[in-house]
């Protein structure tokens, strides 16, 4: 058995043979590479309101939207005139116009109503007609005698190029159609709605008849299922307004009957308004509902 001194000597010999320890270098290990300490996981609620949700598609209607008229207040023509005159008190009777809006049950992207009408009692009195015809011709002389404010070809074209429009209606004789096309004035006349064409009946071979039709006549066109037209002045009597309104409605119904059968179009609502007043839905009757009010009361000075 080894003695205590022998054990100590062998231990010293072993320690002397071990390689010297190398100094440890300072390490800079990122925290995310270090082993994580087991901790309780924390969960946070997500804000679902911030998530982008797909937009809902709007319902597409094939026809223009119409409403239930049975729950609406509708009035007679005289009642509507009474209310409108109350809104227009103190205004010039000749400058304020009665305007009618005829709403149609119509399909979108279908044919529209477009025409010209001459009312029994003209509403617009400031119609100024220009006539495109050969210079110094009998047609030019006739147009001047009929009241045309501008007559000619090249001289009239030059006024238009310079932005001078002494007229608000323009017609062209068929003999000057080629000169009008050569002048290339569509960009100037088109936006103003004064470009002569056979469709609008302003390209004609009868200047006298066309001028007679234009003076006192008005154009109307369906837009978004509604046809609008000024049918009277504020100073008109109820009977004058009724005659104009009946003539206009008869024309609209006649134009609807000419539409192709593949496209449905029918009358929905008639609304009477004024230049500054609100609109009133008409029920088709004429006399006022108030028995104390007479028709003659609506034709006196306000």
C-alpha positions in Angstrom: 0.0 0.0 0.0 1.4 3.4 -1.0 2.3 5.9 1.6 1.0 9.4 1.9 4.2 10.9 0.6 4.1 8.7 -2.5 0.5 9.9 -3.3 1.4 13.5 -3.0 4.5 13.0 -5.3 2.4 11.4 -8.1 -0.2 14.2 -7.9 2.4 16.9 -8.2 3.9 15.0 -11.3 0.5 15.0 -13.0 -0.1 18.7 -12.5 3.3 19.5 -13.9 2.6 17.6 -17.1 -0.8 19.3 -17.9 -0.7 22.0 -20.7 -1.0 25.5 -19.6 -4.5 26.9 -19.8 -5.1 29.4 -22.7 -6.6 32.7 -21.8 -10.3 33.0 -22.9 -11.0 35.7 -25.5 -13.8 38.2 -24.9 -16.8 37.0 -27.0 -19.5 39.2 -28.4 -22.2 36.7 -29.2 -25.5 38.4 -30.3 -28.4 37.9 -27.9 -30.6 36.3 -30.5 -28.0 33.5 -30.9 -27.9 32.8 -27.1 -30.1 30.0 -25.8 -33.3 31.5 -24.6 -34.4 31.0 -21.1 -37.6 29.1 -20.9 -40.3 31.7 -20.1 -44.0 31.8 -20.3 -45.1 32.9 -23.8 -47.2 36.1 -24.0 -49.9 36.4 -26.7 -51.4 39.7 -27.9 -54.8 40.2 -29.4 -54.7 41.3 -33.1 -56.7 44.3 -34.2 -59.1 42.8 -36.8 -60.4 46.3 -37.7 -57.1 47.2 -39.3 -57.2 44.3 -41.7 -58.2 45.3 -45.2 -61.4 43.7 -46.1 -62.5 43.3 -49.7 -64.9 46.0 -50.9 -68.4 45.0 -51.4 -69.7 45.2 -54.9 -72.6 47.5 -55.4 -75.7 46.1 -57.0 -75.9 46.9 -60.7 -79.3 47.9 -61.9 -80.2 47.4 -65.5 -82.9 50.1 -65.4 -82.9 53.5 -63.8 -84.2 53.4 -60.2 -87.8 54.3 -59.6 -89.7 54.9 -56.3 -93.1 54.1 -54.9 -95.3 57.1 -55.7 -98.2 55.9 -53.6 -96.3 57.1 -50.4 -95.4 60.5 -51.9 -97.4 63.7 -51.8 -98.6 64.6 -55.3 -100.4 67.8 -56.1 -102.5 69.3 -59.0 -101.1 71.7 -61.5 -102.7 74.8 -59.9 -101.5 73.8 -56.4 -97.9 73.4 -57.7 -98.2 76.8 -59.4 -99.4 78.3 -56.1 -96.5 76.9 -54.1 -93.9 77.9 -56.8 -95.2 81.4 -57.1 -94.8 81.7 -53.3 -91.1 80.8 -53.6 -90.6 83.2 -56.5 -92.3 86.3 -55.0 -90.6 89.5 -56.1 -88.8 88.1 -59.1 -89.3 89.2 -62.8 -92.2 87.1 -64.2 -90.5 86.9 -67.7 -87.1 85.7 -66.5 -88.3 83.0 -64.1 -89.2 79.8 -65.9 -91.5 76.9 -65.1 -89.5 73.7 -65.8 -90.8 70.2 -66.1 -88.9 66.9 -65.5 -90.5 63.8 -67.0 -89.0 60.7 -65.4 -89.2 57.5 -67.4 -89.0 53.8 -66.6 -86.2 53.0 -69.0 -83.3 50.6 -69.5 -79.7 51.9 -69.3 -77.6 52.0 -72.4 -80.7 52.0 -74.6 -82.0 54.5 -77.1 -82.9 57.9 -75.8 -85.6 60.4 -76.7 -84.4 63.4 -78.6 -86.5 65.9 -80.5 -87.5 69.5 -81.0 -90.9 71.0 -80.1 -92.8 74.2 -80.7 -95.0 75.0 -77.8 -98.3 76.9 -78.2 -97.0 79.7 -76.0 -93.2 80.2 -76.6 -91.1 80.3 -73.5 -87.8 81.7 -74.9 -88.0 85.0 -76.6 -84.2 85.6 -77.1 -83.7 83.2 -80.0 -81.0 84.5 -82.5 -80.6 82.5 -85.7 -77.5 82.4 -87.9 -77.7 81.0 -91.4 -74.9 79.4 -93.4 -75.6 80.0 -97.1 -73.7 81.4 -100.2 -72.6 85.0 -99.8 -74.8 87.7 -101.4 -77.2 85.0 -102.8 -81.0 85.2 -102.8 -81.0 82.7 -99.9 -78.8 85.2 -97.9 -81.2 88.1 -98.7 -84.2 86.0 -97.7 -82.6 84.9 -94.4 -81.8 88.6 -93.5 -85.4 89.5 -94.2 -86.6 86.7 -91.9 -84.6 88.1 -89.1 -81.3 86.2 -89.2 -78.6 87.9 -87.2 -75.7 86.5 -89.2 -75.6 85.3 -92.8 -72.9 84.0 -95.1 -70.2 81.4 -95.5 -66.6 82.4 -95.1 -67.4 85.7 -93.4 -69.5 83.7 -90.8 -66.8 81.1 -90.4 -64.3 83.7 -89.6 -66.5 85.2 -86.9 -66.8 81.7 -85.3 -63.0 81.2 -85.4 -62.6 84.5 -83.6 -65.0 83.4 -80.9 -67.8 85.8 -81.9 -71.2 84.2 -81.7 -74.0 86.7 -82.3 -76.5 83.8 -82.6 -77.6 80.9 -80.3 -79.1 78.8 -83.1 -77.3 78.0 -86.3 -78.7 76.4 -89.5 -77.0 75.5 -92.8 -78.4 75.3 -96.3 -77.6 72.1 -98.1 -75.8 74.1 -100.8 -73.2 75.1 -98.2 -72.8 71.7 -96.5 -69.5 71.1 -98.3 -68.1 74.5 -97.2 -69.1 73.8 -93.6 -67.3 70.5 -93.6 -64.2 72.1 -95.2 -64.2 74.8 -92.5 -63.8 72.1 -89.8 -65.7 74.0 -87.1 -66.9 71.0 -85.2 -64.6 71.6 -82.2 -66.0 75.1 -81.8 -69.7 74.5 -82.6 -70.1 71.0 -81.2 -69.6 71.8 -77.4 -72.2 74.6 -77.7 -74.7 72.3 -79.4 -74.9 74.5 -82.5 -73.2 72.2 -85.1 -75.8 71.9 -88.0 -76.7 68.3 -88.9 -79.6 66.4 -90.5 -80.3 64.7 -87.2 -81.1 67.9 -85.4 -83.0 69.2 -88.5 -80.6 72.2 -88.8 -79.2 71.1 -92.1 -82.1 72.0 -94.4 -83.1 73.0 -97.9 -85.9 75.2 -96.7 -84.4 78.1 -94.7 -87.8 79.8 -94.2 -89.6 76.8 -92.7 -86.6 75.9 -90.5 -86.2 79.5 -89.1 -89.9 79.6 -88.3 -89.6 76.3 -86.5 -86.5 77.4 -84.5 -87.9 80.7 -83.4 -90.1 79.7 -80.5 -89.0 76.0 -80.6 -87.0 74.2 -78.0 -84.8 71.1 -78.1 -85.1 68.4 -75.5 -83.2 65.2 -74.8 -83.4 62.3 -72.4 -80.5 62.1 -69.9 -80.3 59.4 -67.3 -83.9 58.5 -67.8 -85.2 62.1 -67.4 -86.5 64.5 -70.0 -86.3 68.2 -69.0 -87.8 71.3 -70.6 -88.8 74.8 -69.7 -92.6 74.9 -70.4 -93.6 78.4 -69.2 -92.8 81.7 -67.7 -93.7 82.7 -64.2 -96.2 85.2 -65.7 -98.1 82.5 -67.6 -101.7 81.7 -66.6 -102.6 78.2 -65.5 -104.3 77.5 -68.8 -101.3 78.6 -70.8 -99.0 76.4 -68.7 -101.4 73.5 -69.0 -101.5 73.8 -72.8 -97.7 73.8 -73.0 -97.4 70.9 -70.7 -100.0 68.8 -72.5 -98.3 69.5 -75.9 -94.9 68.5 -74.4 -96.3 65.3 -72.8 -98.0 64.3 -76.1 -94.7 64.7 -77.9 -92.8 62.6 -75.3 -95.4 59.8 -75.5 -95.2 59.9 -79.3 -91.4 59.6 -79.2 -91.7 56.7 -76.8 -94.0 54.8 -79.2 -91.3 55.1 -81.9 -88.7 53.3 -79.8 -87.9 49.8 -80.7 -90.0 47.1 -79.0 -86.8 45.5 -77.7 -86.4 48.4 -75.3 -89.1 49.1 -72.7 -89.8 52.8 -71.9 -92.8 54.1 -70.0 -93.9 57.2 -68.1 -93.0 57.2 -64.3 -93.3 60.7 -62.8 -93.8 64.3 -63.8 -92.2 67.0 -61.6 -92.9 70.7 -62.0 -90.3 73.2 -60.6 -89.0 76.7 -61.3 -85.7 78.5 -61.7 -85.2 79.0 -57.9 -88.0 76.9 -56.4 -88.3 73.3 -55.4 -90.0 70.5 -57.4 -93.6 69.2 -57.0 -94.8 65.9 -58.2 -97.9 66.2 -60.3 -100.9 63.9 -60.0 -102.4 64.7 -63.4 -105.3 66.9 -62.2 -105.7 70.6 -63.0 -107.9 72.4 -60.4 -106.7 73.5 -57.0 -107.7 71.4 -54.0 -108.5 74.5 -51.9 -112.1 75.4 -52.8 -111.5 79.0 -51.8 -108.8 79.4 -54.4 -109.8 80.1 -57.9 -107.8 79.6 -61.1 -108.1 83.4 -61.8 -106.1 84.0 -58.6 -103.0 82.4 -60.1 -102.9 84.8 -63.1 -102.8 88.1 -61.3 -99.7 90.1 -60.5 -97.9 88.6 -57.5 
